[in-house]
Amino acid sequence: MHISPLISDLALILISASITTLLFKWLKQPVVLGYIVAGCLISSQIATTPTVGSTEDIGTWSDIGVVFLLFALGLEFSFKKLFNVGKTALIASLVIIFSMIILGLLVGLALGWGVTNSLMLGGMISMSSTTIIIKALDDLGLRSQKFTNVVFGILILEDLMAILILVVISTTAVSKTFEGGELIMNICKLLFFITIWLTFGIFFIPTMLKRAKRFLNEETMLIVSLGLCLGMVMFATSVNFSAALGAFVMGSILAETIEAENIERIVKPVKDLFGAIFFVSVGMMIDFGVLREYAFPIMVITLTVIAGQVFFATCGVLLSGQSLKMAIQSSFSLTQIGEFAFIIASLGTSLKLIDPFLYPVIVAVSVVTIFITPFMIKLSGPVYNFLEINMPPEWKVFIERHAFSRKSALTESVWHQLIIQTVRIVAVYSALVVAIEILSVKYFIPFVMTKIEGLPGALLASAITILVISPLLRAMVAKKNHSKEFRYLWGTSKFNRAPLIVMIVLKFFLAMAFLCFILMHTFNFAIGFIFAIAAILSALMMVSKRLKLQSIIIERKFLYNLNSREYEMSKKKDLSPFKKGELSKHLSMYDLHLADFEVSPFSECVGKQLKNLNYRQRLGIHVVSIIRGEARINIPGGNEQLFPMDKILALGTDEQLKVFETELSLKRNISADEATKREVGLEQLEINRNSILVGRTILQSGIRDKAKCLVVGIEREQKTMMNPDVSTMFKNGDLVWIVGEHEKIKELTNHQDQVSVVEAQ
């Protein structure tokens, strides 16, 4: 029987990957390295091992792997997190990204690689590996440490920067040059489409998932999620964006839904499978001859990544006002390049933007930096202790003063807050209106006017379009005109009133401009007449109570969908009367912070009460809340027990939380004999004439209470009673079927030695 080369190649990839990953797991190394080694082994570079038959098919599998990797990253990313990363992550990431790009450019030029290769090198070494960092922190038990919040914030912004770099690559592939004007236009186009996708996606998809929830088991949820992902991929490629961008955006949309964690869980095996194929294909593209030829550049770039990330990340975190300890811990965690570098290098190579040698070089650098990541994280502690002892006193005072001044700085001005909020509102609503008008002008208006010719068709088409966009235009103009910031500025000084009025007038004229655009595409009236109609329509929109109500309903639905995950989580994690974010600010000066943990099913603490575990006295840990399924227990009492998969919200210092996490993960020592004894089976009890059970009911016998067993049936006079009632009385000759542990039944038999036990055959 003939087997398709696609199946044989896939079998070879997975068999080789399974062998290498088991080996790397045993060596306690990241599995990504195992995949790359597997790719090297089955490539044409090594003649002694089997080789894949069709590299084109592997390229297709690899492309699918990139899509699902980016989809999974989007599920973890969430664009809303971008607005919550804080100034620390924002300042630090900007310092790291731009400094590393410039450093990579200089290193590439010094190596004589040309501007394009050097710029691409800078982009690839500017981003750390989210996957590797999370894995390393988990393995080292550091996920609960305070500095990890800063690291994750930086990684979020670096992921966004990677998406922008992918857009730059696509733009350059078309124009063959780095033209500034065209690049800016494409970035604006990217921001426009992301706004449209996110807004419409968040408005409709969570509602769709909520209404279809009763039909969504794990199978259908997987199909729906991957269908949405690939649908967005097709749409993104149809408007000349990369497939990776479409997958990333859809993941970010689904990250805002209530089902986000469930989707992330069920998609993970698919992502792992195709991700493994992608990383194996990366290993297959490594040219050992190139590695030997470029051994010196590989060493130089590796040292550049390590030294550059340590220096610039430390400076960035310090500039944001954090302590030296947090800066050192954060910077030493970021000293690697990972999956995005592979994706960028792969895309650049396929589009012939970079020379072929750069791909295996960057993979080699990535392998080295990934390998040393755990050691670099461990090294951060000794380095900090060394600097703390040997740093000049004036430097230490300067850093401490800078950190204190940043933490105690006043909030942004009211004007600044109002302007930022207004610009954001105008930008979002304008993008939505533009998208609707483009669709209307390109498809809807021509369709209506071909069916209904003349003035009636123009009136109908323009009226429907204006009705659709009118709630958005009204919200754009009226939003923030009665906010607390607006009222404060209006009442504080008369000099504030003129700028506030100008702001409203500008928004009003912008709404008129959108209306003029539609009217000009449907009527051949004079410009002045169209302008007058637009002014009248805009004024009517502002005074319409029905339109105001409609805009409020639309906005509330959008905000509910956007925050639905937080609403659901607040039911579980509400710290009333405290808020987690505000509480963290007050505790930061004592190095206390809140962290989430999950109780392992095999943990020694399972089934024990909090008063017996005594975390507060032994470890200094305060258990603030226990989340168990849909229920939450805030400020639990001492009699509360811990169960498998409980989510615990605990308060403590880094050191205390690390010990606490270790205790939660400690496994119970159960011997094989004990495990065998505790196996549940089905056995029979034959009730003899002299048995003490004769004349007693099931409830009175104590079989359930004393032996922890369950009576499931009684055979009496050739009749069988299944699931007998607890009031059923035992009689001589009864054959009782019992489910329970063999040892428990044996204890019951010994206690009632008048009862004979006959094991079920």
Residue, then its C-alpha position, 0 to 999 in steps of 0.5 A: m500500500h502506497i503512503s503519501p510522502l506527507i504522512s511519512d514526512l510527518a511521521l519522521i518529524l514527530i518521531s525525531a522530535s519525540i526522541t530529542t524532546l524526551l532527551f532534553k526533558w531529561l537534561k532539564q533543557p527547553v524543549v524548543l532546543g530539542y525540536i531544533v536538534a531534531g530538525c538538524l538530524i533529519s535535514s540533508q546535512i546529515a547523511t546517516t539519518p533519514t531525511v524528509g522527502s518533500t521540503e515544500d510540504i514541510g514549509t506548508w506545515s511550518d506556515i500553519g505552525v506560525v499561524f497557531l503560534l501567533f494565535a496562542l500568543g494573541l490569546e495570552f496577549s490581549f490588546k487591553k493589557l497594552f493599556n495596563v502594563g504601566k509606565t515601568a514596562l512602557i519606558a523599559s521596553l522603549v529603551i530596550i527595543f530602540s537601543m537594541i535595534i540601533l546596537g544590532l544595526l551597528v554590529g551588522l554594519a561593523l561585520g560588513w553585512g549591509v544596511t538591510n541585513s543589519l536592520m533586520l538583525g537589530g529587529m530580531i535581537s530586540m525581542s526576548s522570548t515570551t515562551i522561554i522566559i515563562k518556561a524558565l520562571d516556572d521551572l525555577g519557581l519564580r512566577s510569583q516574584k514581584f519582578t515578573n510583572v515588569v518582565f511580562g509587561i515588557l514582553i507584551l510591548e515587544d510582541l506588539m513591536a514584532i507585529l510592526i516589524l512584520v508589517v515593515i517587512s511586508t511593506t519593504a518586500v513590495s517596494k524593495t526600499f525603506e521609504g519613510g512615507e510609504l512605511i508611515m502610511n502602512i503603519c497607519k493602515l495597520l493601526f486602522f485595520i487593527t482598530i476596526w478588527l478589534t472593535f467589530g470583533i469585540f462587539f460581535i464575537p463575545t455575544m456570539l459565543k455567549r448565545a451559543k454557549r450551550f452548544l459549545n463543548e470542547e470539540t465545537m469550541l476548538i472548531v469554532s476557535l480555529g475557524l475564527c483564527l483561520g478566517m481572520v488569517m484569510f481576511a488579513t492576507s486579502v488586505n495585504f497583511s501577513a497571515a501571522l498578523g491575522a492570527f495574532v489579532m483574532g487571538s487578542i479578540l478571543a482573549e477578551t471573552i469569558e471563554a479565553e482560558n478554555i480556548e487557550r487550554i483546548v487550543k494548546p495541543v494543536k499549537d504544540l503540535f504545529g509549533a513543534i513542526f515549525f521549530v523542527s523546520v527551523g532546525m532543518m534550515i540550519d547550514f552547518g557550513v554557514l555556522r562554521e564560516y560565521a562562528f565569529p559573528i555568532m559569538v559576537i551577536t550572542l555577546t551583544v544580545i546578553a550584554g545589550q539586554v542586561f545593560f539597556a533593560t537595567c537602565g530602562v527599568l531604573l529610569s521608570g523608577q524601580s529599584l536596582k534589585m528589580a532592574i537586575q532581576s528583570s534584565f537578566s531574565l530577558t537575555q535571549i531571542g526566541e520565536f519571533a526572531f525565527i518568524i521574522a528571519s523566515l519571512g525575510t528569507s522567503l521574501k529575499l529581503i535578507d541574505p540566506f546566511l542570516y537565518p542559520v546565524i540567528v538560529a544559532v544565536s537563539v539556541v545559545t541564548i535560550f540554553i543560558t537563560p536559566f543560568m542568567i536568571k539564577l545569576s541575577g541574585p549574586v550580581y545584585n548582591f555584588l553591586e549592593i556591596n560595591m556600588p559607590p554610596e552616591w550612586k545608591v542614594f541617587i537610584e533610591r531618590h529617583a525611585f522614590s520621586r517616581k513613586s511619589a510623583l503627582t498624577e497627570s494633569v486634568w487637561h492631559q487626561l481629557i485630551i488623551q481620552t478625547v483623542r482615543i474616543v475620536a480615533v476609535y469612532s472615526a475608524l469605525v465610521v470610515a470603515i462603514e462609509i468605505l463599505s457603503v460607498k464601494y458596495f452598498i450605495p452602488f447596489v441600491m442605486t442600480k436597483i432604484e435609479g435616480l433621486p429615490g435610490a440616492l435618498l434611500a442609500s444615503a439615509i440608510t448609511i447615515l442612520v447606521i453611522s449616526p449613533l457613532l457620530r453622536a457618541m464621537v461629538a458628545k462623549k466627554n462633554h459632561s465628564k468630571e474632567f470637563r466640568y472641573l476645567w469649566g468651573t476652575s477657570k474662565f480661560n479654560r472655557a474657550p479651548l473646551i468649546v473649540m474641542i467640541v466644535l472641532k468634533f462637530f465639524l469632523a462629524m459634518a465632514f463624514l456626512c458630507f462624504i456620504l452626501m457627495h457620493t450620492f447627490n450632485f448638489a453644490i458643495g455649500f448646499i451639501f455642507a448646510i444639509a450636513a450641518i442640519l443633520s449633525a445638529l439634529m443628531m445632537v438633540s435626538k434623545r432616541l439617538k443618544l439612547q442608541s449610542i449609550i446602548i451600543e457603547r455599554k454592550f461594547l464595554y460589557n463584552l470588552n470587560s466580560r472576562e474581568y466581570e466574571m473574574s471579579k465574581k471570583k477574586d473580588l477583594s472587597p472592600f479592597k481592590k487588588g491594584e490599589l492594595s498593591k500600591h500601598l504594600s509595595m513599600y514593604d515588598l509585599h504583593l499579591a500572587d495567584f497559585e494553584v493547588s496541585p492535585f498531588s499536593e500534601c496540603v490537599g484535604k487539610q485545614l488552613k489552621n493545621l497548615n498554619y501558613r501565617q505563623r510558619l511562612g508569614i503568608h496570608v491566604v486572602s481568597i480561595i477560588r473553587g470553580e465558580a465559588r470564591i471564599n474571601i478571607p477564609g477561616g481556619n476550618e477551611q480545607l484546601f482541595p485539588m485545583d483550588k486557586i489561592l490568592a496569597l499575600g507575602t514577600d518574594e521569599q515567602l511566596k516562593v516557599f509557599e509555592t514550593e509547599l503547594s507543589l510538594k507531592r504526597n509520598i504514597s507507596a505502591d502497596e498503599a495505592t493498591k490497598r486503596e483501589v476500589g472494587l466490587e465485593q459480596l457479603e453473604i448474610n448468614r443466620n448468625s450475622i449481626l446484620v440480620g434485622r438491621t437496616i442498611l442505615q443501622s448497619g454502619i456499612r457506609d459510615k464505618a467502612k466507607c462502603l456503598v451498598v449497590g444491590i441485594e440478591r434475595e430469593q432469586k430477586t435482585m434489588m438494585n440501589p436499595d433504600v437505606s431503610t431496607m432490612f437485611k435478612n438471612g441468606d441475603l447476598v449484598w453487593i458492596v462497592g468500596e476499598h478491599e481493606k475497608i471491607k476487610e476491616l468491617t468483616n473483622h469487626q463483624d466476624q459473624v459475616s463471611v466474605v465472598e469475593a465477586q468472581 
